[in-house]
Amino acid sequence: MDQILYRAADGVAVITLNRPEAANAQTMELLDDLDAAWRRAADDEDVRVIVLNANGRHFSAGHDLKSGGPAPEKITLEHIYAVEARRYLEYTLRWRNVPKPSIAAVQGKCIAGGLMLCWPCDLIVAAENAEFSDPVVHMGIGGVEYHGHTWELGPRKAKEILFTGRPVTADEAEKVGMVNKVVPLDELETSAMELAGQIAQMHPFALRQAKRAVNQTLDVQGFYAAIQTVFDIHQTGHGNALSVDGYPVLMKLDGMKERLKRQ
């Protein structure tokens, strides 16, 4: 079954995460296919707006830490850095800078790496049951690779969710400006598509320039430099874990799952 679905009509491309049996946890192949779908939408002159959504109960449980990879004795920080620089930094920045408006439609859990799928989007529509979290401090890492936390939540709220690992509800996310709109779960797809349809009626060059104006303003304020710098800080977490346990994270997966169940 394809892990990413794609359809386009009436000026709107819809990219769908399609691994519901695994809560849309992200394999390397899923991320590669997702990047290909973003590129396809970016290159299609008939597409004016991009919608990212997900099949199943949850938007994304983050990186699939059981999806394979090199044996532990072959893991090096050099290998980790190369893989993550491509799929967790290059991809997310490219999606953020696609010169077309994008909307993420989020339901259920959006955990750690899931944030790296919705944060690059220009707008976020959340179902009432949506919860956003980055609990990887439990794993000895200071946060996911794409540090949108401070920009999306503000510094104090960003520290709170990182220090505690607790989830941010859809209503709380809307209050701090991370989410544009909260809707009942059964209205999520309709609301996202209606918003996309409304935006698609606008002049495409004006939309491109409006998006560039906001993104460039954030970059002048330090967004791009901060993303690059914090990515390297993230890698020190992997390096420390490798030196202590010989594995890139410190916490066992079973323990991580138990913590998430209690949230």
C-alpha positions as a Markdown table, in Angstrom:
| # | Residue | x | y | z |
|---|---|---|---|---|
| 1 | Met | 0.0 | 0.0 | 0.0 |
| 2 | Asp | 1.3 | 3.4 | -0.9 |
| 3 | Gln | 2.5 | 5.3 | 2.2 |
| 4 | Ile | 1.7 | 8.6 | 0.5 |
| 5 | Leu | -1.4 | 9.4 | -1.6 |
| 6 | Tyr | -1.7 | 12.3 | -4.0 |
| 7 | Arg | -4.6 | 13.9 | -5.8 |
| 8 | Ala | -5.1 | 17.3 | -7.4 |
| 9 | Ala | -8.2 | 19.1 | -8.7 |
| 10 | Asp | -9.6 | 22.7 | -8.8 |
| 11 | Gly | -6.3 | 24.2 | -8.0 |
| 12 | Val | -5.7 | 22.2 | -4.8 |
| 13 | Ala | -3.3 | 19.3 | -4.4 |
| 14 | Val | -4.0 | 17.0 | -1.5 |
| 15 | Ile | -1.1 | 15.0 | 0.0 |
| 16 | Thr | -2.2 | 12.3 | 2.4 |
| 17 | Leu | -0.1 | 10.3 | 4.9 |
| 18 | Asn | -1.4 | 6.8 | 4.4 |
| 19 | Arg | 0.1 | 4.5 | 7.1 |
| 20 | Pro | -2.8 | 4.5 | 9.5 |
| 21 | Glu | -2.0 | 1.0 | 10.9 |
| 22 | Ala | 1.2 | 2.6 | 12.3 |
| 23 | Ala | -0.4 | 6.0 | 13.3 |
| 24 | Asn | 1.4 | 7.4 | 10.2 |
| 25 | Ala | 4.9 | 6.9 | 11.8 |
| 26 | Gln | 7.5 | 8.0 | 9.4 |
| 27 | Thr | 9.8 | 5.6 | 7.6 |
| 28 | Met | 12.6 | 6.9 | 5.5 |
| 29 | Glu | 10.6 | 5.7 | 2.4 |
| 30 | Leu | 7.6 | 7.6 | 3.6 |
| 31 | Leu | 9.6 | 10.8 | 3.9 |
| 32 | Asp | 11.1 | 10.3 | 0.5 |
| 33 | Asp | 7.7 | 9.8 | -1.1 |
| 34 | Leu | 6.3 | 12.7 | 0.8 |
| 35 | Asp | 9.1 | 15.0 | -0.5 |
| 36 | Ala | 8.4 | 13.7 | -4.0 |
| 37 | Ala | 4.7 | 14.6 | -3.6 |
| 38 | Trp | 5.6 | 18.1 | -2.4 |
| 39 | Arg | 7.8 | 18.6 | -5.4 |
| 40 | Arg | 5.1 | 17.4 | -7.7 |
| 41 | Ala | 2.6 | 19.9 | -6.3 |
| 42 | Ala | 5.2 | 22.7 | -6.4 |
| 43 | Asp | 5.9 | 21.9 | -10.1 |
| 44 | Asp | 2.3 | 21.6 | -11.2 |
| 45 | Glu | 1.3 | 25.0 | -12.6 |
| 46 | Asp | -2.4 | 24.2 | -12.1 |
| 47 | Val | -1.9 | 23.7 | -8.3 |
| 48 | Arg | -2.3 | 26.9 | -6.3 |
| 49 | Val | -2.7 | 25.5 | -2.8 |
| 50 | Ile | -1.3 | 22.3 | -1.1 |
| 51 | Val | -3.2 | 20.5 | 1.7 |
| 52 | Leu | -1.4 | 17.9 | 3.8 |
| 53 | Asn | -3.6 | 15.5 | 5.7 |
| 54 | Ala | -3.5 | 12.0 | 7.1 |
| 55 | Asn | -5.6 | 8.8 | 7.1 |
| 56 | Gly | -6.6 | 7.1 | 10.3 |
| 57 | Arg | -7.0 | 8.2 | 13.9 |
| 58 | His | -3.7 | 10.1 | 14.2 |
| 59 | Phe | -1.9 | 12.6 | 12.1 |
| 60 | Ser | 1.6 | 11.2 | 12.9 |
| 61 | Ala | 3.3 | 9.4 | 15.7 |
| 62 | Gly | 6.6 | 10.8 | 14.5 |
| 63 | His | 9.7 | 8.9 | 13.3 |
| 64 | Asp | 9.3 | 5.2 | 13.1 |
| 65 | Leu | 12.2 | 4.1 | 15.3 |
| 66 | Lys | 11.6 | 0.4 | 14.5 |
| 67 | Ser | 11.6 | 0.8 | 10.7 |
| 68 | Gly | 15.1 | -0.6 | 10.2 |
| 69 | Gly | 18.5 | 1.0 | 9.5 |
| 70 | Pro | 22.0 | 0.0 | 10.2 |
| 71 | Ala | 22.9 | -2.5 | 13.0 |
| 72 | Pro | 23.8 | -0.7 | 16.3 |
| 73 | Glu | 27.5 | -1.5 | 15.9 |
| 74 | Lys | 27.5 | 0.3 | 12.6 |
| 75 | Ile | 25.8 | 3.5 | 13.8 |
| 76 | Thr | 28.0 | 6.5 | 13.8 |
| 77 | Leu | 27.3 | 10.2 | 14.4 |
| 78 | Glu | 28.5 | 10.9 | 10.8 |
| 79 | His | 25.8 | 8.5 | 9.5 |
| 80 | Ile | 23.1 | 9.9 | 11.7 |
| 81 | Tyr | 24.0 | 13.5 | 10.7 |
| 82 | Ala | 23.9 | 12.8 | 7.0 |
| 83 | Val | 20.6 | 11.0 | 7.1 |
| 84 | Glu | 18.9 | 13.6 | 9.3 |
| 85 | Ala | 20.4 | 16.6 | 7.5 |
| 86 | Arg | 18.7 | 15.3 | 4.3 |
| 87 | Arg | 15.3 | 14.0 | 5.5 |
| 88 | Tyr | 14.7 | 16.1 | 8.7 |
| 89 | Leu | 16.3 | 19.4 | 7.8 |
| 90 | Glu | 16.6 | 19.8 | 4.0 |
| 91 | Tyr | 13.1 | 18.3 | 3.3 |
| 92 | Thr | 11.3 | 20.4 | 6.0 |
| 93 | Leu | 12.9 | 23.6 | 4.9 |
| 94 | Arg | 12.1 | 22.9 | 1.3 |
| 95 | Trp | 8.4 | 22.3 | 2.2 |
| 96 | Arg | 8.3 | 25.5 | 4.2 |
| 97 | Asn | 9.6 | 27.5 | 1.2 |
| 98 | Val | 7.5 | 26.0 | -1.5 |
| 99 | Pro | 6.1 | 29.2 | -3.2 |
| 100 | Lys | 2.5 | 28.1 | -2.8 |
| 101 | Pro | 0.3 | 28.3 | 0.3 |
| 102 | Ser | 0.0 | 25.1 | 2.3 |
| 103 | Ile | -2.4 | 23.9 | 4.9 |
| 104 | Ala | -2.0 | 21.0 | 7.4 |
| 105 | Ala | -5.1 | 19.3 | 8.6 |
| 106 | Val | -4.3 | 17.6 | 11.9 |
| 107 | Gln | -6.3 | 15.1 | 14.0 |
| 108 | Gly | -5.3 | 12.9 | 17.0 |
| 109 | Lys | -1.7 | 12.6 | 18.0 |
| 110 | Cys | 1.0 | 14.7 | 16.3 |
| 111 | Ile | 4.1 | 13.6 | 18.1 |
| 112 | Ala | 7.8 | 14.8 | 17.7 |
| 113 | Gly | 8.5 | 14.2 | 14.0 |
| 114 | Gly | 4.8 | 14.8 | 13.3 |
| 115 | Leu | 5.5 | 18.4 | 14.2 |
| 116 | Met | 8.1 | 18.5 | 11.4 |
| 117 | Leu | 5.3 | 17.7 | 8.9 |
| 118 | Cys | 2.7 | 20.3 | 10.0 |
| 119 | Trp | 5.0 | 23.2 | 11.1 |
| 120 | Pro | 6.5 | 23.8 | 7.6 |
| 121 | Cys | 2.9 | 24.4 | 6.4 |
| 122 | Asp | 1.7 | 28.0 | 6.3 |
| 123 | Leu | -1.6 | 27.3 | 8.0 |
| 124 | Ile | -2.8 | 24.6 | 10.4 |
| 125 | Val | -6.4 | 23.5 | 10.8 |
| 126 | Ala | -6.8 | 21.1 | 13.8 |
| 127 | Ala | -9.5 | 18.8 | 14.9 |
| 128 | Glu | -10.8 | 19.2 | 18.5 |
| 129 | Asn | -9.0 | 16.0 | 19.5 |
| 130 | Ala | -5.6 | 17.1 | 18.1 |
| 131 | Glu | -2.6 | 17.0 | 20.5 |
| 132 | Phe | 0.9 | 18.2 | 19.7 |
| 133 | Ser | 3.9 | 17.1 | 21.6 |
| 134 | Asp | 7.7 | 16.7 | 21.6 |
| 135 | Pro | 8.6 | 14.2 | 24.3 |
| 136 | Val | 12.1 | 13.3 | 23.0 |
| 137 | Val | 13.8 | 14.9 | 26.0 |
| 138 | His | 12.8 | 11.6 | 27.6 |
| 139 | Met | 15.2 | 10.0 | 25.1 |
| 140 | Gly | 18.1 | 12.2 | 26.0 |
| 141 | Ile | 17.6 | 14.6 | 23.0 |
| 142 | Gly | 16.8 | 18.3 | 23.4 |
| 143 | Gly | 13.9 | 18.3 | 20.9 |
| 144 | Val | 13.2 | 17.2 | 17.3 |
| 145 | Glu | 15.5 | 18.2 | 14.5 |
| 146 | Tyr | 13.4 | 21.1 | 13.1 |
| 147 | His | 13.2 | 23.5 | 16.0 |
| 148 | Gly | 10.0 | 25.3 | 15.3 |
| 149 | His | 9.1 | 25.3 | 19.0 |
| 150 | Thr | 10.2 | 28.8 | 19.9 |
| 151 | Trp | 8.7 | 30.4 | 16.8 |
| 152 | Glu | 5.4 | 28.5 | 17.0 |
| 153 | Leu | 4.8 | 28.6 | 20.8 |
| 154 | Gly | 6.9 | 31.4 | 22.2 |
| 155 | Pro | 10.0 | 30.8 | 24.4 |
| 156 | Arg | 8.3 | 30.1 | 27.7 |
| 157 | Lys | 5.7 | 27.7 | 26.3 |
| 158 | Ala | 8.4 | 26.0 | 24.2 |
| 159 | Lys | 10.5 | 25.4 | 27.3 |
| 160 | Glu | 7.5 | 24.0 | 29.1 |
| 161 | Ile | 6.5 | 21.4 | 26.6 |
| 162 | Leu | 10.1 | 20.4 | 26.1 |
| 163 | Phe | 10.9 | 20.2 | 29.8 |
| 164 | Thr | 7.8 | 18.2 | 30.6 |
| 165 | Gly | 7.0 | 16.4 | 27.3 |
| 166 | Arg | 3.3 | 17.1 | 27.9 |
| 167 | Pro | 1.0 | 17.5 | 24.9 |
| 168 | Val | -0.5 | 20.8 | 23.7 |
| 169 | Thr | -4.2 | 20.6 | 23.0 |
| 170 | Ala | -5.7 | 22.0 | 19.9 |
| 171 | Asp | -7.4 | 24.8 | 21.9 |
| 172 | Glu | -4.2 | 25.8 | 23.6 |
| 173 | Ala | -2.3 | 25.7 | 20.3 |
| 174 | Glu | -4.9 | 28.0 | 18.8 |
| 175 | Lys | -4.5 | 30.5 | 21.7 |
| 176 | Val | -0.8 | 30.8 | 21.2 |
| 177 | Gly | -1.2 | 31.2 | 17.4 |
| 178 | Met | 0.3 | 27.8 | 16.4 |
| 179 | Val | -3.1 | 26.7 | 15.0 |
| 180 | Asn | -5.3 | 28.9 | 12.8 |
| 181 | Lys | -8.6 | 27.1 | 13.4 |
| 182 | Val | -10.0 | 24.3 | 15.6 |
| 183 | Val | -13.0 | 22.3 | 14.2 |
| 184 | Pro | -15.0 | 19.2 | 15.2 |
| 185 | Leu | -13.2 | 16.0 | 13.9 |
| 186 | Asp | -15.9 | 15.2 | 11.4 |
| 187 | Glu | -15.5 | 18.7 | 9.9 |
| 188 | Leu | -11.7 | 18.6 | 9.6 |
| 189 | Glu | -11.5 | 17.6 | 5.9 |
| 190 | Thr | -14.3 | 19.9 | 4.8 |
| 191 | Ser | -12.9 | 22.9 | 6.7 |
| 192 | Ala | -9.4 | 22.4 | 5.3 |
| 193 | Met | -10.7 | 22.0 | 1.7 |
| 194 | Glu | -13.0 | 25.1 | 2.0 |
| 195 | Leu | -10.0 | 27.2 | 3.2 |
| 196 | Ala | -7.9 | 25.9 | 0.4 |
| 197 | Gly | -10.6 | 26.6 | -2.2 |
| 198 | Gln | -10.9 | 30.1 | -0.9 |
| 199 | Ile | -7.2 | 30.8 | -1.1 |
| 200 | Ala | -7.0 | 29.1 | -4.6 |
| 201 | Gln | -9.2 | 31.9 | -5.9 |
| 202 | Met | -6.5 | 34.5 | -5.2 |
| 203 | His | -3.9 | 35.6 | -7.7 |
| 204 | Pro | -1.1 | 33.0 | -7.6 |
| 205 | Phe | 1.8 | 35.5 | -8.0 |
| 206 | Ala | 0.3 | 37.6 | -5.2 |
| 207 | Leu | 0.1 | 34.5 | -3.0 |
| 208 | Arg | 3.7 | 33.7 | -3.7 |
| 209 | Gln | 4.8 | 37.1 | -2.8 |
| 210 | Ala | 2.7 | 37.3 | 0.3 |
| 211 | Lys | 4.2 | 34.0 | 1.5 |
| 212 | Arg | 7.7 | 35.1 | 0.7 |
| 213 | Ala | 7.2 | 38.4 | 2.6 |
| 214 | Val | 6.3 | 36.6 | 5.8 |
| 215 | Asn | 8.9 | 33.9 | 5.5 |
| 216 | Gln | 11.6 | 36.4 | 4.7 |
| 217 | Thr | 10.6 | 38.5 | 7.7 |
| 218 | Leu | 11.0 | 35.5 | 9.9 |
| 219 | Asp | 14.4 | 34.7 | 8.3 |
| 220 | Val | 15.6 | 38.3 | 9.0 |
| 221 | Gln | 14.5 | 37.8 | 12.6 |
| 222 | Gly | 16.8 | 34.7 | 12.7 |
| 223 | Phe | 14.5 | 31.8 | 11.9 |
| 224 | Tyr | 16.7 | 30.1 | 9.3 |
| 225 | Ala | 19.9 | 30.6 | 11.2 |
| 226 | Ala | 18.3 | 29.2 | 14.4 |
| 227 | Ile | 16.9 | 26.1 | 12.6 |
| 228 | Gln | 20.4 | 25.3 | 11.3 |
| 229 | Thr | 22.1 | 25.9 | 14.6 |
| 230 | Val | 19.6 | 23.9 | 16.7 |
| 231 | Phe | 19.9 | 21.0 | 14.2 |
| 232 | Asp | 23.5 | 20.8 | 15.2 |
| 233 | Ile | 22.6 | 21.0 | 18.9 |
| 234 | His | 20.2 | 18.1 | 18.3 |
| 235 | Gln | 23.1 | 16.1 | 17.0 |
| 236 | Thr | 25.0 | 16.5 | 20.2 |
| 237 | Gly | 22.2 | 14.6 | 21.9 |
| 238 | His | 22.8 | 11.7 | 19.5 |
| 239 | Gly | 26.5 | 11.9 | 20.1 |
| 240 | Asn | 26.0 | 11.8 | 23.9 |
| 241 | Ala | 23.7 | 8.8 | 23.6 |
| 242 | Leu | 26.1 | 6.9 | 21.4 |
| 243 | Ser | 28.9 | 7.5 | 23.9 |
| 244 | Val | 26.8 | 6.3 | 26.8 |
| 245 | Asp | 24.8 | 3.4 | 25.4 |
| 246 | Gly | 26.1 | 2.9 | 21.9 |
| 247 | Tyr | 22.7 | 3.8 | 20.5 |
| 248 | Pro | 21.5 | 7.2 | 19.2 |
| 249 | Val | 18.8 | 7.6 | 21.9 |
| 250 | Leu | 19.0 | 6.9 | 25.7 |
| 251 | Met | 15.5 | 5.7 | 26.4 |
| 252 | Lys | 14.1 | 2.2 | 25.5 |
| 253 | Leu | 11.2 | 2.3 | 23.1 |
| 254 | Asp | 8.9 | 0.4 | 25.5 |
| 255 | Gly | 9.4 | 3.0 | 28.1 |
| 256 | Met | 8.7 | 5.8 | 25.6 |
| 257 | Lys | 5.4 | 4.1 | 24.7 |
| 258 | Glu | 4.4 | 3.8 | 28.3 |
| 259 | Arg | 4.9 | 7.5 | 28.9 |
| 260 | Leu | 2.9 | 8.4 | 25.8 |
| 261 | Lys | 0.0 | 6.1 | 26.9 |
| 262 | Arg | -0.1 | 8.0 | 30.2 |
| 263 | Gln | -0.4 | 11.4 | 28.5 |
